[in-house]
């Protein structure tokens, strides 16, 4: 893990097209801004974990298909 110190309005650059800006520092909270292409998905960790959990549950579930009787007229 890379650990960096930054002050308000300073940035961290990731690759050629992602930057993280420190917006505000208040006691035990830091507000950051992330500038990334729309093709890069950015989530808070707890949201990412919830999405991953829902996707896993959906992939493991068996689909419930309606009963269709093609022989009835």
CHARMM internal coordinates of N, CA and C (Angstrom, degrees):
IC EDIT
DIST 1 N 1 CA 1.4511
DIST 1 CA 1 C 1.5262
ANGL 1 N 1 CA 1 C 108.18
DIST 1 C 2 N 1.2879
ANGL 1 CA 1 C 2 N 115.32
DIHE 1 N 1 CA 1 C 2 N 131.81
DIST 2 N 2 CA 1.4588
ANGL 1 C 2 N 2 CA 121.77
DIHE 1 CA 1 C 2 N 2 CA 174.86
DIST 2 CA 2 C 1.5229
ANGL 2 N 2 CA 2 C 108.37
DIHE 1 C 2 N 2 CA 2 C -88.92
DIST 2 C 3 N 1.3182
ANGL 2 CA 2 C 3 N 117.87
DIHE 2 N 2 CA 2 C 3 N 128.61
DIST 3 N 3 CA 1.4605
ANGL 2 C 3 N 3 CA 121.97
DIHE 2 CA 2 C 3 N 3 CA 179.11
DIST 3 CA 3 C 1.5240
ANGL 3 N 3 CA 3 C 107.98
DIHE 2 C 3 N 3 CA 3 C -116.24
DIST 3 C 4 N 1.3292
ANGL 3 CA 3 C 4 N 115.86
DIHE 3 N 3 CA 3 C 4 N 125.41
DIST 4 N 4 CA 1.4582
ANGL 3 C 4 N 4 CA 122.07
DIHE 3 CA 3 C 4 N 4 CA -177.80
DIST 4 CA 4 C 1.5184
ANGL 4 N 4 CA 4 C 110.36
DIHE 3 C 4 N 4 CA 4 C -124.90
DIST 4 C 5 N 1.3112
ANGL 4 CA 4 C 5 N 116.32
DIHE 4 N 4 CA 4 C 5 N 148.31
DIST 5 N 5 CA 1.4591
ANGL 4 C 5 N 5 CA 121.51
DIHE 4 CA 4 C 5 N 5 CA 172.82
DIST 5 CA 5 C 1.5228
ANGL 5 N 5 CA 5 C 108.13
DIHE 4 C 5 N 5 CA 5 C -103.19
DIST 5 C 6 N 1.3188
ANGL 5 CA 5 C 6 N 116.44
DIHE 5 N 5 CA 5 C 6 N 134.98
DIST 6 N 6 CA 1.4582
ANGL 5 C 6 N 6 CA 121.46
DIHE 5 CA 5 C 6 N 6 CA 179.56
DIST 6 CA 6 C 1.5081
ANGL 6 N 6 CA 6 C 108.62
DIHE 5 C 6 N 6 CA 6 C -139.43
DIST 6 C 7 N 1.3087
ANGL 6 CA 6 C 7 N 116.60
DIHE 6 N 6 CA 6 C 7 N 154.80
DIST 7 N 7 CA 1.4593
ANGL 6 C 7 N 7 CA 123.26
DIHE 6 CA 6 C 7 N 7 CA 175.09
DIST 7 CA 7 C 1.5207
ANGL 7 N 7 CA 7 C 108.37
DIHE 6 C 7 N 7 CA 7 C -110.46
DIST 7 C 8 N 1.3232
ANGL 7 CA 7 C 8 N 116.69
DIHE 7 N 7 CA 7 C 8 N 169.04
DIST 8 N 8 CA 1.4570
ANGL 7 C 8 N 8 CA 121.38
DIHE 7 CA 7 C 8 N 8 CA 178.90
DIST 8 CA 8 C 1.5221
ANGL 8 N 8 CA 8 C 110.37
DIHE 7 C 8 N 8 CA 8 C -53.04
DIST 8 C 9 N 1.3272
ANGL 8 CA 8 C 9 N 115.65
DIHE 8 N 8 CA 8 C 9 N 137.32
DIST 9 N 9 CA 1.4708
ANGL 8 C 9 N 9 CA 125.84
DIHE 8 CA 8 C 9 N 9 CA -179.32
DIST 9 CA 9 C 1.5262
ANGL 9 N 9 CA 9 C 114.12
DIHE 8 C 9 N 9 CA 9 C 73.48
DIST 9 C 10 N 1.3117
ANGL 9 CA 9 C 10 N 118.95
DIHE 9 N 9 CA 9 C 10 N 2.94
DIST 10 N 10 CA 1.4607
ANGL 9 C 10 N 10 CA 120.91
DIHE 9 CA 9 C 10 N 10 CA 174.40
DIST 10 CA 10 C 1.5225
ANGL 10 N 10 CA 10 C 108.93
DIHE 9 C 10 N 10 CA 10 C -89.76
DIST 10 C 11 N 1.3430
ANGL 10 CA 10 C 11 N 115.86
DIHE 10 N 10 CA 10 C 11 N 155.75
DIST 11 N 11 CA 1.4584
ANGL 10 C 11 N 11 CA 121.02
DIHE 10 CA 10 C 11 N 11 CA -174.12
DIST 11 CA 11 C 1.5156
ANGL 11 N 11 CA 11 C 112.05
DIHE 10 C 11 N 11 CA 11 C -121.62
DIST 11 C 12 N 1.3110
ANGL 11 CA 11 C 12 N 113.27
DIHE 11 N 11 CA 11 C 12 N 160.25
DIST 12 N 12 CA 1.4622
ANGL 11 C 12 N 12 CA 123.60
DIHE 11 CA 11 C 12 N 12 CA 169.26
DIST 12 CA 12 C 1.5197
ANGL 12 N 12 CA 12 C 105.16
DIHE 11 C 12 N 12 CA 12 C -123.32
DIST 12 C 13 N 1.3244
ANGL 12 CA 12 C 13 N 117.50
DIHE 12 N 12 CA 12 C 13 N 133.31
DIST 13 N 13 CA 1.4609
ANGL 12 C 13 N 13 CA 121.93
DIHE 12 CA 12 C 13 N 13 CA -178.95
DIST 13 CA 13 C 1.5257
ANGL 13 N 13 CA 13 C 108.51
DIHE 12 C 13 N 13 CA 13 C -109.65
DIST 13 C 14 N 1.3315
ANGL 13 CA 13 C 14 N 115.68
DIHE 13 N 13 CA 13 C 14 N 132.06
DIST 14 N 14 CA 1.4632
ANGL 13 C 14 N 14 CA 122.57
DIHE 13 CA 13 C 14 N 14 CA 178.20
DIST 14 CA 14 C 1.5215
ANGL 14 N 14 CA 14 C 107.44
DIHE 13 C 14 N 14 CA 14 C -117.71
DIST 14 C 15 N 1.3059
ANGL 14 CA 14 C 15 N 116.89
DIHE 14 N 14 CA 14 C 15 N 114.97
DIST 15 N 15 CA 1.4615
ANGL 14 C 15 N 15 CA 120.68
DIHE 14 CA 14 C 15 N 15 CA -177.28
DIST 15 CA 15 C 1.5172
ANGL 15 N 15 CA 15 C 110.47
DIHE 14 C 15 N 15 CA 15 C 63.48
DIST 15 C 16 N 1.3283
ANGL 15 CA 15 C 16 N 115.62
DIHE 15 N 15 CA 15 C 16 N -153.22
DIST 16 N 16 CA 1.4618
ANGL 15 C 16 N 16 CA 121.53
DIHE 15 CA 15 C 16 N 16 CA -176.92
DIST 16 CA 16 C 1.5201
ANGL 16 N 16 CA 16 C 113.56
DIHE 15 C 16 N 16 CA 16 C -89.28
DIST 16 C 17 N 1.3405
ANGL 16 CA 16 C 17 N 117.45
DIHE 16 N 16 CA 16 C 17 N -19.61
DIST 17 N 17 CA 1.4641
ANGL 16 C 17 N 17 CA 117.43
DIHE 16 CA 16 C 17 N 17 CA -168.56
DIST 17 CA 17 C 1.5275
ANGL 17 N 17 CA 17 C 115.63
DIHE 16 C 17 N 17 CA 17 C -135.90
DIST 17 C 18 N 1.3232
ANGL 17 CA 17 C 18 N 117.82
DIHE 17 N 17 CA 17 C 18 N 17.73
DIST 18 N 18 CA 1.4682
ANGL 17 C 18 N 18 CA 120.29
DIHE 17 CA 17 C 18 N 18 CA 176.94
DIST 18 CA 18 C 1.5248
ANGL 18 N 18 CA 18 C 108.38
DIHE 17 C 18 N 18 CA 18 C -127.11
DIST 18 C 19 N 1.3275
ANGL 18 CA 18 C 19 N 115.87
DIHE 18 N 18 CA 18 C 19 N 130.87
DIST 19 N 19 CA 1.4649
ANGL 18 C 19 N 19 CA 119.46
DIHE 18 CA 18 C 19 N 19 CA 174.88
DIST 19 CA 19 C 1.5233
ANGL 19 N 19 CA 19 C 109.46
DIHE 18 C 19 N 19 CA 19 C -134.66
DIST 19 C 20 N 1.3194
ANGL 19 CA 19 C 20 N 115.05
DIHE 19 N 19 CA 19 C 20 N 145.59
DIST 20 N 20 CA 1.4546
ANGL 19 C 20 N 20 CA 123.10
DIHE 19 CA 19 C 20 N 20 CA 178.76
DIST 20 CA 20 C 1.5289
ANGL 20 N 20 CA 20 C 106.62
DIHE 19 C 20 N 20 CA 20 C -118.99
DIST 20 C 21 N 1.3218
ANGL 20 CA 20 C 21 N 116.61
DIHE 20 N 20 CA 20 C 21 N 123.30
DIST 21 N 21 CA 1.4597
ANGL 20 C 21 N 21 CA 122.08
DIHE 20 CA 20 C 21 N 21 CA -178.36
DIST 21 CA 21 C 1.5233
ANGL 21 N 21 CA 21 C 109.88
DIHE 20 C 21 N 21 CA 21 C -112.80
DIST 21 C 22 N 1.3161
ANGL 21 CA 21 C 22 N 116.89
DIHE 21 N 21 CA 21 C 22 N 133.66
DIST 22 N 22 CA 1.4618
ANGL 21 C 22 N 22 CA 121.28
DIHE 21 CA 21 C 22 N 22 CA 174.89
DIST 22 CA 22 C 1.5256
ANGL 22 N 22 CA 22 C 106.86
DIHE 21 C 22 N 22 CA 22 C -79.69
DIST 22 C 23 N 1.3093
ANGL 22 CA 22 C 23 N 116.97
DIHE 22 N 22 CA 22 C 23 N 114.52
DIST 23 N 23 CA 1.4647
ANGL 22 C 23 N 23 CA 122.42
DIHE 22 CA 22 C 23 N 23 CA -176.23
DIST 23 CA 23 C 1.5298
ANGL 23 N 23 CA 23 C 111.32
DIHE 22 C 23 N 23 CA 23 C -88.06
DIST 23 C 24 N 1.3402
ANGL 23 CA 23 C 24 N 115.57
DIHE 23 N 23 CA 23 C 24 N -45.65
DIST 24 N 24 CA 1.4635
ANGL 23 C 24 N 24 CA 119.25
DIHE 23 CA 23 C 24 N 24 CA -175.24
DIST 24 CA 24 C 1.5231
ANGL 24 N 24 CA 24 C 109.44
DIHE 23 C 24 N 24 CA 24 C -156.83
DIST 24 C 25 N 1.3123
ANGL 24 CA 24 C 25 N 115.95
DIHE 24 N 24 CA 24 C 25 N 143.91
DIST 25 N 25 CA 1.4594
ANGL 24 C 25 N 25 CA 121.71
DIHE 24 CA 24 C 25 N 25 CA 175.58
DIST 25 CA 25 C 1.5249
ANGL 25 N 25 CA 25 C 107.19
DIHE 24 C 25 N 25 CA 25 C -123.65
DIST 25 C 26 N 1.3504
ANGL 25 CA 25 C 26 N 115.32
DIHE 25 N 25 CA 25 C 26 N 120.11
DIST 26 N 26 CA 1.4689
ANGL 25 C 26 N 26 CA 121.35
DIHE 25 CA 25 C 26 N 26 CA -179.54
DIST 26 CA 26 C 1.5190
ANGL 26 N 26 CA 26 C 108.77
DIHE 25 C 26 N 26 CA 26 C -133.17
DIST 26 C 27 N 1.2768
ANGL 26 CA 26 C 27 N 118.64
DIHE 26 N 26 CA 26 C 27 N 114.54
DIST 27 N 27 CA 1.4689
ANGL 26 C 27 N 27 CA 125.41
DIHE 26 CA 26 C 27 N 27 CA -178.67
DIST 27 CA 27 C 1.5304
ANGL 27 N 27 CA 27 C 111.15
DIHE 26 C 27 N 27 CA 27 C 40.43
DIST 27 C 28 N 1.3371
ANGL 27 CA 27 C 28 N 118.72
DIHE 27 N 27 CA 27 C 28 N -104.47
DIST 28 N 28 CA 1.4654
ANGL 27 C 28 N 28 CA 120.40
DIHE 27 CA 27 C 28 N 28 CA -176.62
DIST 28 CA 28 C 1.5311
ANGL 28 N 28 CA 28 C 113.18
DIHE 27 C 28 N 28 CA 28 C -102.38
DIST 28 C 29 N 1.3322
ANGL 28 CA 28 C 29 N 118.14
DIHE 28 N 28 CA 28 C 29 N 16.72
DIST 29 N 29 CA 1.4644
ANGL 28 C 29 N 29 CA 121.59
DIHE 28 CA 28 C 29 N 29 CA 179.00
DIST 29 CA 29 C 1.5167
ANGL 29 N 29 CA 29 C 110.76
DIHE 28 C 29 N 29 CA 29 C -123.76
DIST 29 C 30 N 1.3231
ANGL 29 CA 29 C 30 N 114.27
DIHE 29 N 29 CA 29 C 30 N 143.50
DIST 30 N 30 CA 1.4571
ANGL 29 C 30 N 30 CA 121.21
DIHE 29 CA 29 C 30 N 30 CA 175.15
DIST 30 CA 30 C 1.5248
ANGL 30 N 30 CA 30 C 107.61
DIHE 29 C 30 N 30 CA 30 C -125.78
DIST 30 C 31 N 1.3219
ANGL 30 CA 30 C 31 N 117.35
DIHE 30 N 30 CA 30 C 31 N 127.20
DIST 31 N 31 CA 1.4662
ANGL 30 C 31 N 31 CA 121.42
DIHE 30 CA 30 C 31 N 31 CA 174.91
DIST 31 CA 31 C 1.5171
ANGL 31 N 31 CA 31 C 107.11
DIHE 30 C 31 N 31 CA 31 C -96.70
DIST 31 C 32 N 1.3260
ANGL 31 CA 31 C 32 N 115.84
DIHE 31 N 31 CA 31 C 32 N 129.20
DIST 32 N 32 CA 1.4591
ANGL 31 C 32 N 32 CA 120.40
DIHE 31 CA 31 C 32 N 32 CA 179.92
DIST 32 CA 32 C 1.5144
ANGL 32 N 32 CA 32 C 110.25
DIHE 31 C 32 N 32 CA 32 C -123.97
DIST 32 C 33 N 1.3101
ANGL 32 CA 32 C 33 N 115.54
DIHE 32 N 32 CA 32 C 33 N 152.81
DIST 33 N 33 CA 1.4568
ANGL 32 C 33 N 33 CA 122.10
DIHE 32 CA 32 C 33 N 33 CA 173.35
DIST 33 CA 33 C 1.5154
ANGL 33 N 33 CA 33 C 107.89
DIHE 32 C 33 N 33 CA 33 C -115.73
DIST 33 C 34 N 1.3190
ANGL 33 CA 33 C 34 N 116.57
DIHE 33 N 33 CA 33 C 34 N 137.69
DIST 34 N 34 CA 1.4582
ANGL 33 C 34 N 34 CA 121.31
DIHE 33 CA 33 C 34 N 34 CA -179.05
DIST 34 CA 34 C 1.5141
ANGL 34 N 34 CA 34 C 108.43
DIHE 33 C 34 N 34 CA 34 C -119.43
DIST 34 C 35 N 1.3112
ANGL 34 CA 34 C 35 N 115.98
DIHE 34 N 34 CA 34 C 35 N 124.33
DIST 35 N 35 CA 1.4531
ANGL 34 C 35 N 35 CA 122.07
DIHE 34 CA 34 C 35 N 35 CA 177.08
DIST 35 CA 35 C 1.5237
ANGL 35 N 35 CA 35 C 107.02
DIHE 34 C 35 N 35 CA 35 C -110.51
DIST 35 C 36 N 1.3398
ANGL 35 CA 35 C 36 N 116.03
DIHE 35 N 35 CA 35 C 36 N 113.11
DIST 36 N 36 CA 1.4598
ANGL 35 C 36 N 36 CA 121.70
DIHE 35 CA 35 C 36 N 36 CA -177.37
DIST 36 CA 36 C 1.5261
ANGL 36 N 36 CA 36 C 109.11
DIHE 35 C 36 N 36 CA 36 C -145.63
DIST 36 C 37 N 1.3292
ANGL 36 CA 36 C 37 N 117.22
DIHE 36 N 36 CA 36 C 37 N 156.79
DIST 37 N 37 CA 1.4705
ANGL 36 C 37 N 37 CA 119.47
DIHE 36 CA 36 C 37 N 37 CA 175.97
DIST 37 CA 37 C 1.5276
ANGL 37 N 37 CA 37 C 110.80
DIHE 36 C 37 N 37 CA 37 C -60.23
DIST 37 C 38 N 1.3068
ANGL 37 CA 37 C 38 N 116.50
DIHE 37 N 37 CA 37 C 38 N 154.54
DIST 38 N 38 CA 1.4697
ANGL 37 C 38 N 38 CA 120.90
DIHE 37 CA 37 C 38 N 38 CA -179.46
DIST 38 CA 38 C 1.5228
ANGL 38 N 38 CA 38 C 112.19
DIHE 37 C 38 N 38 CA 38 C -63.18
DIST 38 C 39 N 1.3217
ANGL 38 CA 38 C 39 N 117.01
DIHE 38 N 38 CA 38 C 39 N -20.91
DIST 39 N 39 CA 1.4652
ANGL 38 C 39 N 39 CA 120.62
DIHE 38 CA 38 C 39 N 39 CA 179.33
DIST 39 CA 39 C 1.5229
ANGL 39 N 39 CA 39 C 112.33
DIHE 38 C 39 N 39 CA 39 C -76.32
DIST 39 C 40 N 1.3280
ANGL 39 CA 39 C 40 N 117.71
DIHE 39 N 39 CA 39 C 40 N -12.83
DIST 40 N 40 CA 1.4623
ANGL 39 C 40 N 40 CA 122.39
DIHE 39 CA 39 C 40 N 40 CA 178.86
DIST 40 CA 40 C 1.5197
ANGL 40 N 40 CA 40 C 108.42
DIHE 39 C 40 N 40 CA 40 C -96.58
DIST 40 C 41 N 1.3240
ANGL 40 CA 40 C 41 N 116.55
DIHE 40 N 40 CA 40 C 41 N 119.70
DIST 41 N 41 CA 1.4610
ANGL 40 C 41 N 41 CA 120.82
DIHE 40 CA 40 C 41 N 41 CA 179.78
DIST 41 CA 41 C 1.5268
ANGL 41 N 41 CA 41 C 108.36
DIHE 40 C 41 N 41 CA 41 C -85.06
DIST 41 C 42 N 1.3234
ANGL 41 CA 41 C 42 N 115.80
DIHE 41 N 41 CA 41 C 42 N 132.10
DIST 42 N 42 CA 1.4676
ANGL 41 C 42 N 42 CA 122.12
DIHE 41 CA 41 C 42 N 42 CA 179.59
DIST 42 CA 42 C 1.5216
ANGL 42 N 42 CA 42 C 108.10
DIHE 41 C 42 N 42 CA 42 C -124.50
DIST 42 C 43 N 1.3412
ANGL 42 CA 42 C 43 N 116.31
DIHE 42 N 42 CA 42 C 43 N 122.82
DIST 43 N 43 CA 1.4557
ANGL 42 C 43 N 43 CA 121.87
DIHE 42 CA 42 C 43 N 43 CA -178.42
DIST 43 CA 43 C 1.5159
ANGL 43 N 43 CA 43 C 110.21
DIHE 42 C 43 N 43 CA 43 C -132.30
DIST 43 C 44 N 1.3268
ANGL 43 CA 43 C 44 N 117.23
DIHE 43 N 43 CA 43 C 44 N 152.68
DIST 44 N 44 CA 1.4619
ANGL 43 C 44 N 44 CA 120.89
DIHE 43 CA 43 C 44 N 44 CA 165.07
DIST 44 CA 44 C 1.5219
ANGL 44 N 44 CA 44 C 106.58
DIHE 43 C 44 N 44 CA 44 C -68.06
DIST 44 C 45 N 1.3236
ANGL 44 CA 44 C 45 N 117.47
DIHE 44 N 44 CA 44 C 45 N 149.78
DIST 45 N 45 CA 1.4721
ANGL 44 C 45 N 45 CA 121.72
DIHE 44 CA 44 C 45 N 45 CA -174.90
DIST 45 CA 45 C 1.5181
ANGL 45 N 45 CA 45 C 112.05
DIHE 44 C 45 N 45 CA 45 C -57.08
DIST 45 C 46 N 1.3374
ANGL 45 CA 45 C 46 N 117.79
DIHE 45 N 45 CA 45 C 46 N -43.18
DIST 46 N 46 CA 1.4645
ANGL 45 C 46 N 46 CA 119.38
DIHE 45 CA 45 C 46 N 46 CA -177.57
DIST 46 CA 46 C 1.5288
ANGL 46 N 46 CA 46 C 111.74
DIHE 45 C 46 N 46 CA 46 C -67.01
DIST 46 C 47 N 1.3231
ANGL 46 CA 46 C 47 N 117.89
DIHE 46 N 46 CA 46 C 47 N -32.82
DIST 47 N 47 CA 1.4596
ANGL 46 C 47 N 47 CA 121.46
DIHE 46 CA 46 C 47 N 47 CA 176.40
DIST 47 CA 47 C 1.5235
ANGL 47 N 47 CA 47 C 109.80
DIHE 46 C 47 N 47 CA 47 C -70.81
DIST 47 C 48 N 1.3149
ANGL 47 CA 47 C 48 N 116.92
DIHE 47 N 47 CA 47 C 48 N -43.40
DIST 48 N 48 CA 1.4646
ANGL 47 C 48 N 48 CA 121.54
DIHE 47 CA 47 C 48 N 48 CA 177.81
DIST 48 CA 48 C 1.5280
ANGL 48 N 48 CA 48 C 110.92
DIHE 47 C 48 N 48 CA 48 C -58.92
DIST 48 C 49 N 1.3397
ANGL 48 CA 48 C 49 N 116.80
DIHE 48 N 48 CA 48 C 49 N -44.25
DIST 49 N 49 CA 1.4668
ANGL 48 C 49 N 49 CA 120.65
DIHE 48 CA 48 C 49 N 49 CA 178.71
DIST 49 CA 49 C 1.5224
ANGL 49 N 49 CA 49 C 111.71
DIHE 48 C 49 N 49 CA 49 C -62.93
DIST 49 C 50 N 1.3295
ANGL 49 CA 49 C 50 N 117.31
DIHE 49 N 49 CA 49 C 50 N -39.57
DIST 50 N 50 CA 1.4699
ANGL 49 C 50 N 50 CA 121.00
DIHE 49 CA 49 C 50 N 50 CA 178.76
DIST 50 CA 50 C 1.5292
ANGL 50 N 50 CA 50 C 110.78
DIHE 49 C 50 N 50 CA 50 C -65.69
DIST 50 C 51 N 1.3263
ANGL 50 CA 50 C 51 N 117.02
DIHE 50 N 50 CA 50 C 51 N -42.17
DIST 51 N 51 CA 1.4706
ANGL 50 C 51 N 51 CA 120.94
DIHE 50 CA 50 C 51 N 51 CA 178.40
DIST 51 CA 51 C 1.5215
ANGL 51 N 51 CA 51 C 109.94
DIHE 50 C 51 N 51 CA 51 C -63.16
DIST 51 C 52 N 1.3182
ANGL 51 CA 51 C 52 N 116.50
DIHE 51 N 51 CA 51 C 52 N -45.16
DIST 52 N 52 CA 1.4704
ANGL 51 C 52 N 52 CA 120.75
DIHE 51 CA 51 C 52 N 52 CA 179.81
DIST 52 CA 52 C 1.5275
ANGL 52 N 52 CA 52 C 110.62
DIHE 51 C 52 N 52 CA 52 C -61.12
DIST 52 C 53 N 1.3294
ANGL 52 CA 52 C 53 N 116.76
DIHE 52 N 52 CA 52 C 53 N -42.32
DIST 53 N 53 CA 1.4608
ANGL 52 C 53 N 53 CA 121.40
DIHE 52 CA 52 C 53 N 53 CA -179.90
DIST 53 CA 53 C 1.5321
ANGL 53 N 53 CA 53 C 111.26
DIHE 52 C 53 N 53 CA 53 C -64.15
DIST 53 C 54 N 1.3346
ANGL 53 CA 53 C 54 N 116.48
DIHE 53 N 53 CA 53 C 54 N -44.24
DIST 54 N 54 CA 1.4723
ANGL 53 C 54 N 54 CA 120.71
DIHE 53 CA 53 C 54 N 54 CA 178.19
DIST 54 CA 54 C 1.5292
ANGL 54 N 54 CA 54 C 111.09
DIHE 53 C 54 N 54 CA 54 C -63.53
DIST 54 C 55 N 1.3174
ANGL 54 CA 54 C 55 N 117.42
DIHE 54 N 54 CA 54 C 55 N -41.65
DIST 55 N 55 CA 1.4666
ANGL 54 C 55 N 55 CA 120.94
DIHE 54 CA 54 C 55 N 55 CA 179.13
DIST 55 CA 55 C 1.5212
ANGL 55 N 55 CA 55 C 110.99
DIHE 54 C 55 N 55 CA 55 C -64.39
DIST 55 C 56 N 1.3304
ANGL 55 CA 55 C 56 N 116.34
DIHE 55 N 55 CA 55 C 56 N -40.81
DIST 56 N 56 CA 1.4639
ANGL 55 C 56 N 56 CA 119.95
DIHE 55 CA 55 C 56 N 56 CA 179.04
DIST 56 CA 56 C 1.5269
ANGL 56 N 56 CA 56 C 110.40
DIHE 55 C 56 N 56 CA 56 C -64.81
DIST 56 C 57 N 1.3280
ANGL 56 CA 56 C 57 N 117.10
DIHE 56 N 56 CA 56 C 57 N -44.04
DIST 57 N 57 CA 1.4644
ANGL 56 C 57 N 57 CA 121.00
DIHE 56 CA 56 C 57 N 57 CA 179.60
DIST 57 CA 57 C 1.5257
ANGL 57 N 57 CA 57 C 110.94
DIHE 56 C 57 N 57 CA 57 C -62.67
DIST 57 C 58 N 1.3206
ANGL 57 CA 57 C 58 N 116.63
DIHE 57 N 57 CA 57 C 58 N -40.69
DIST 58 N 58 CA 1.4676
ANGL 57 C 58 N 58 CA 120.36
DIHE 57 CA 57 C 58 N 58 CA 179.59
DIST 58 CA 58 C 1.5268
ANGL 58 N 58 CA 58 C 110.94
DIHE 57 C 58 N 58 CA 58 C -66.68
DIST 58 C 59 N 1.3186
ANGL 58 CA 58 C 59 N 117.00
DIHE 58 N 58 CA 58 C 59 N -38.39
DIST 59 N 59 CA 1.4642
ANGL 58 C 59 N 59 CA 120.69
DIHE 58 CA 58 C 59 N 59 CA -179.52
DIST 59 CA 59 C 1.5263
ANGL 59 N 59 CA 59 C 111.53
DIHE 58 C 59 N 59 CA 59 C -69.29
DIST 59 C 60 N 1.3220
ANGL 59 CA 59 C 60 N 116.71
DIHE 59 N 59 CA 59 C 60 N -30.53
DIST 60 N 60 CA 1.4671
ANGL 59 C 60 N 60 CA 120.99
DIHE 59 CA 59 C 60 N 60 CA -178.25
DIST 60 CA 60 C 1.5169
ANGL 60 N 60 CA 60 C 113.62
DIHE 59 C 60 N 60 CA 60 C -87.22
DIST 60 C 61 N 1.3155
ANGL 60 CA 60 C 61 N 117.73
DIHE 60 N 60 CA 60 C 61 N -15.10
DIST 61 N 61 CA 1.4593
ANGL 60 C 61 N 61 CA 119.95
DIHE 60 CA 60 C 61 N 61 CA -177.56
DIST 61 CA 61 C 1.5248
ANGL 61 N 61 CA 61 C 110.55
DIHE 60 C 61 N 61 CA 61 C -79.49
DIST 61 C 62 N 1.3233
ANGL 61 CA 61 C 62 N 114.54
DIHE 61 N 61 CA 61 C 62 N 152.79
DIST 62 N 62 CA 1.4612
ANGL 61 C 62 N 62 CA 120.02
DIHE 61 CA 61 C 62 N 62 CA 177.48
DIST 62 CA 62 C 1.5227
ANGL 62 N 62 CA 62 C 108.37
DIHE 61 C 62 N 62 CA 62 C -92.83
DIST 62 C 63 N 1.3202
ANGL 62 CA 62 C 63 N 116.81
DIHE 62 N 62 CA 62 C 63 N 132.87
DIST 63 N 63 CA 1.4701
ANGL 62 C 63 N 63 CA 118.38
DIHE 62 CA 62 C 63 N 63 CA -179.81
DIST 63 CA 63 C 1.5276
ANGL 63 N 63 CA 63 C 111.12
DIHE 62 C 63 N 63 CA 63 C -67.70
DIST 63 C 64 N 1.2999
ANGL 63 CA 63 C 64 N 115.87
DIHE 63 N 63 CA 63 C 64 N 145.00
DIST 64 N 64 CA 1.4619
ANGL 63 C 64 N 64 CA 121.91
DIHE 63 CA 63 C 64 N 64 CA 175.54
DIST 64 CA 64 C 1.5221
ANGL 64 N 64 CA 64 C 106.90
DIHE 63 C 64 N 64 CA 64 C -101.90
DIST 64 C 65 N 1.3053
ANGL 64 CA 64 C 65 N 115.42
DIHE 64 N 64 CA 64 C 65 N 109.58
DIST 65 N 65 CA 1.4544
ANGL 64 C 65 N 65 CA 120.45
DIHE 64 CA 64 C 65 N 65 CA -177.25
DIST 65 CA 65 C 1.5250
ANGL 65 N 65 CA 65 C 110.11
DIHE 64 C 65 N 65 CA 65 C -98.92
DIST 65 C 66 N 1.3213
ANGL 65 CA 65 C 66 N 116.40
DIHE 65 N 65 CA 65 C 66 N 141.83
DIST 66 N 66 CA 1.4699
ANGL 65 C 66 N 66 CA 118.60
DIHE 65 CA 65 C 66 N 66 CA 178.13
DIST 66 CA 66 C 1.5294
ANGL 66 N 66 CA 66 C 110.22
DIHE 65 C 66 N 66 CA 66 C -68.42
DIST 66 C 67 N 1.3201
ANGL 66 CA 66 C 67 N 114.96
DIHE 66 N 66 CA 66 C 67 N 148.28
DIST 67 N 67 CA 1.4491
ANGL 66 C 67 N 67 CA 120.63
DIHE 66 CA 66 C 67 N 67 CA 178.06
DIST 67 CA 67 C 1.5185
ANGL 67 N 67 CA 67 C 108.56
DIHE 66 C 67 N 67 CA 67 C -78.43
DIST 67 C 68 N 1.3204
ANGL 67 CA 67 C 68 N 116.24
DIHE 67 N 67 CA 67 C 68 N 124.41
DIST 68 N 68 CA 1.4642
ANGL 67 C 68 N 68 CA 120.28
DIHE 67 CA 67 C 68 N 68 CA -179.36
DIST 68 CA 68 C 1.5310
ANGL 68 N 68 CA 68 C 107.49
DIHE 67 C 68 N 68 CA 68 C -124.84
DIST 68 C 69 N 1.3221
ANGL 68 CA 68 C 69 N 114.93
DIHE 68 N 68 CA 68 C 69 N 127.91
DIST 69 N 69 CA 1.4703
ANGL 68 C 69 N 69 CA 120.46
DIHE 68 CA 68 C 69 N 69 CA 178.14
DIST 69 CA 69 C 1.5191
ANGL 69 N 69 CA 69 C 107.14
DIHE 68 C 69 N 69 CA 69 C -109.76
DIST 69 C 70 N 1.3158
ANGL 69 CA 69 C 70 N 115.65
DIHE 69 N 69 CA 69 C 70 N 103.59
DIST 70 N 70 CA 1.4643
ANGL 69 C 70 N 70 CA 120.93
DIHE 69 CA 69 C 70 N 70 CA -176.89
DIST 70 CA 70 C 1.5311
ANGL 70 N 70 CA 70 C 112.24
DIHE 69 C 70 N 70 CA 70 C -76.98
DIST 70 C 71 N 1.3192
ANGL 70 CA 70 C 71 N 117.99
DIHE 70 N 70 CA 70 C 71 N -12.99
DIST 71 N 71 CA 1.4507
ANGL 70 C 71 N 71 CA 120.66
DIHE 70 CA 70 C 71 N 71 CA -176.30
DIST 71 CA 71 C 1.5233
ANGL 71 N 71 CA 71 C 111.84
DIHE 70 C 71 N 71 CA 71 C -86.54
DIST 71 C 72 N 1.3206
ANGL 71 CA 71 C 72 N 118.83
DIHE 71 N 71 CA 71 C 72 N -16.71
DIST 72 N 72 CA 1.4675
ANGL 71 C 72 N 72 CA 121.95
DIHE 71 CA 71 C 72 N 72 CA 179.32
DIST 72 CA 72 C 1.5152
ANGL 72 N 72 CA 72 C 109.61
DIHE 71 C 72 N 72 CA 72 C -74.96
DIST 72 C 73 N 1.3299
ANGL 72 CA 72 C 73 N 114.46
DIHE 72 N 72 CA 72 C 73 N 145.79
DIST 73 N 73 CA 1.4701
ANGL 72 C 73 N 73 CA 119.36
DIHE 72 CA 72 C 73 N 73 CA 177.16
DIST 73 CA 73 C 1.4803
ANGL 73 N 73 CA 73 C 110.65
DIHE 72 C 73 N 73 CA 73 C -113.80
END
COOR INIT
IC SEED 1 N 1 CA 1 C
IC BUILD
